[in-house]
Amino acid sequence: MELVLRYVHAVISRLPVEQRDDIEKELRGLIEDMLEERKGHDSGSADTDDIEAVLLELGPPAELAAKYSGRKRYLIGPELFDSYIRVLKIVGMALVIAMSVVLIIDMLQTNISNPAEAFSGIFTRWIVSIMEAGMQGFVWVTVIFALLEYKGVRDATALATGEKKAWQPSDLSPIPNSELQIKRSEPIFGIIFTVLFTVIFISMPEWIAIHISHSGEYYYAPVFDIERLTSYAPLIWVSAALLVLKEILKLVAGKWSKGLLVYHVVISVLLFIAALILFADGSVWNGQFTLQLQEIAGQITDGKDFAAVLSIWNNVTDRILYFIFVFFIIDLALLLHKAYKLRRYL
């Protein structure tokens, strides 16, 4: 009976520890019954051919283990797959738009002596950038949907209850009130904007600057210290993933629910913490910004005054943590207002 023991072990080794003893006894009894039924007498006299026939009837150990566990094992199951493909298309489109913007600005800022050669080099970088960003986007979206699948989040009901259970007709949600419905364009725009801003913020942070064109000359003073900001790239990517997750949850759910509002609050808190970590480090700002702006003013002969810009700069850099806190409170208040407004339908 070694073949039976090996089969039973292959099955139970794929199951949670607390289930193994009971299922081992049940499976051994099932195999013995099937052998007795096949031979018409005690299973102890079964030969190898009979045992192999019974095991083939039971099927591969992995499939039988999945049946005992009570759920099929998907990375992304059929309930979420359409939404997964839709989000991949949206993220892909946003990445192409972002990289195209990068390409156009790069071409405008490049002093082109040989247009064909310059365009070839820029176009090659554009293709490579899309491939690199596309792989990151694919990984992030796949990970997010795999987590949703693992948690059993497939619709607004699952978001609200957090429960994983077999579907029943009684689980069908009533046709949602128009007040609860989320327009599909809202999360789509949110995903596109997040991807576009993140790509620019990570790939070309020097564009976030004061840009001045005067008498055929071009000047700019970057807002951030590029090298210091680059060191926070992982935190920025995680924050972007959280923002995309928030929009994906809205796209999957299709309507507001208590669970969705709770997820939004949790993600908003995490984003607030990430922003505090980033901007609590004052060195992310360009420490030479004031001097660079004064140098630009010295190059401009019309006496242009940057006092207003410098005043805004000082206020923002000195009080950025207060602004972040106020923005977080406003966002939280809007969510609570929405919950209060929709309380009769939730």
PyMOL commands that set and color helices and strands:
alter all, ss='L'
color gray80, all
select helices_A, chain A and resi 2-12+17-39+43-45+48-58+61-69+78-109+115-151+156-161+169-171+185-203+205-207+226-230+233-253+258-280+282-284+289-299+307-341
alter helices_A, ss='H'
color red, helices_A
select strands_A, chain A and resi 209-214+217-222
alter strands_A, ss='S'
color yellow, strands_A
deselect
rebuild
show_as cartoon
